[in-house]
Amino acid sequence: MAGRHRSYEGPSNSSRGRGGGSGGSSFPTGLVALGAALVLAAGGGYVLYTKKHNSTSNAGGGHPPATSNSSCGTPTTLNVDANPDVYTAVKAVADGMSDPCVHVNVTSAEASAVAAFLAGTAKGGDVTSAPDVWIPDSSMWIDVAHGNGVKSLAANPTPIATSPLVIGMPKPVAAANGWPAKPFGWSDLLANFKSNKLQTAVSDPTTSGPGLAAITMLRAAVLGPAGADKAKQAQALQNLTLVYRVMSTSVSSSMSALLTSLPSDVATAAGAGGVAAFPSTEQKIAAYNTASPATPLVALYPADPGLGTMMMDYPYTVSSNLDGGHAKAAAEFQGVLQSPAAVNTLQKAGFRDPKGAAAGILTAANGVNPAVPALAPADSTHTAAGTSLSVWNVTSEQTRGLVVMDVSGSMGVAVPGQVDPNTQTPLTRLQITAAACLAGLPLFGDSSQLGLWTFTTKSTADGGGTVHNELVPLGPLSAPVGTYPNRRAALNAALQQVAIQPGSRNGLYDTVLDAYKTVLNGWTPNESNAIVVFTDGKDDGLNSMTADQLIAKLNALKTANPNHPVRVMVVALGSGVDLTTLSRITAAANGQALHAATPADIGSAVIAGFAGRLSDQ
């Protein structure tokens, strides 16, 4: 569940260095479509946004020179990394400290960047020293850091402020959807990802607190009802990968970037187009409205039964490596931040006090509800955020994939109960498969690389042998192909025109090997290099090799290219497939064979296999 994470907001685009002074501082069709898209996605990655620290060494981190004071000699410098949204208020409190023997140097630092630096996983960036005190926007980041092996943080940090996670929505859109009388919760947001009625945006969960909190709450909303039932858990995980994949197509780099672009991107009325919903902190909604925008926002507080929402908690997190002087200074500054004057400063900036009490700009006039919302149960495992982030990273990674479709005669068989909604004519296995791929194509970003092959065999009278045709060569979706302005347009056209080769049979083995070699040639790092094959057949004896020979060749290619994994997934349709043999083949290629009893089950089978891989993360 979502849990102990009480508060968080997103990274800022402004850069502040650490210097002297305190400154500077409709399922089945939709499911089929999405399943065909999801099977090609795998992997992870961490995007880091960082701020500059000076690296003068001292206990607990870098400390800039401090001016000598006659009453205590050299003052103790306390380095504090505060999340960008709370930085200004924390700095103002530090500037007002009267103790000449303690100098508090506050730096604006993204929580994700600090967590990565502490874990030793930062890839470059400007955070070059560990802070004495870290104030992320949520305890989620502490859980993520602990999950990555960080042991330098003192236990039981206490919040300095709070702000509920809400769903921000333009006031006219909210009113059209029944606000304020009708609630809007996580289940409504999940339903919207399927219907796409409201254009939804999300700040990058790998760097933004509201983004990470949102995917964590959505994970709880999807997985929670499954309870301990293993079968229900598997189905729920499939659905979660679906939701994350849809979300990943509309990610903003940060909360600040999302809000900065909102005046021009926001939906000004129901059905008008533009951003109509996005996870945010309450503080950001209220602060946005104080500028009297043309289209004001309202904060919607999810109150799903048994779930509620998360309270971002801005924990005052002290390094466990401090010497006595710095530990004393950290305790003193914490006391100052808990004083009525400091709490008032934070409330004026739009934050609630540590117990959730609202004041300052948190008024109905600014689109928020000052009452304490229904809160999510505590995450006693402290793993929900980290697990959600791992699944997100795998699901949202860019893809370099080849779609391979069987066009042999049996793929022209009509599927009972499946008809064209316009003509009411029966749909064939191939038509349903092509429609799935067509509908899933928009889920891939322009930087993804895709290609399309078909395969079959010649008849025995014609000498047999596999025939596979490259309808669209593998490459970036944004790149032009022939007379088409981009590969996406070429794939759309090809999928609408793909046709059965009457009388032909299946030539799977040769095609799998050739496709593997094609994807391996030009293997790209930091992307999912994958092949998904749709077929309803089994070995017809027309391949140039047996299954065992194919497996041996795949194993040889893997051995020769240990750092270039290529994953082969086969979606086997109908009842005539040899799933045992297909499973042996795909296991040799880092993949899985998935059985769909009918083509209408393609999406479920694909996501099941993909989710199975995610469960290992």
Secondary structure, DSSP 4 states (H G I P E B T S, - for coil): --TT--B-----SS-----SSS----HHHHHHHHHHHHTT----------------EETTEE------BTTTBSPEEEEEEE-HHHHHHHHHHHHT---TTEEEEEEE--HHHHHHHHHT---S-S--S--SEEE-S-THHHHHHHHTT---B-SS-EES-BEEEEEEEEHHHHHHTTTTTS---HHHHHHHHHH--S-B-EE-TTT-HHHHHHHHHHHHHHHGGGTT-HHHHHHHHHHHHHHHHHHGGGEES-HHHHHHHHHHHB-SSTTS-SB-BEEEEHHHHHHHHTT--SS-EEEE----TTT-B-EEB-EEEEBTT--HHHHHHHHHHHHHHTSHHHHHHHHHTTPBPTT----TT-SGGGT---SPPPBPPP-TTS-HHHHHHHHHHHHHS-EEEEEEEE-SGGGGPEEEEEE-TTT-PEEEHHHHHHHHHHHHGGGS-TT-EEEEEEEEE--GGGT--EEEEEEEEEEETTS-BTTBSSHHHHHHHHHHH----TT-B--HHHHHHHHHHHHHTT--TTSEEEEEEEES----S-SSS-HHHHHHHHHHHHHH-TT---EEEEEEESS---HHHHHHHHHTTT-EEEEESSGGGHHHHHHHHHHHHHTT-
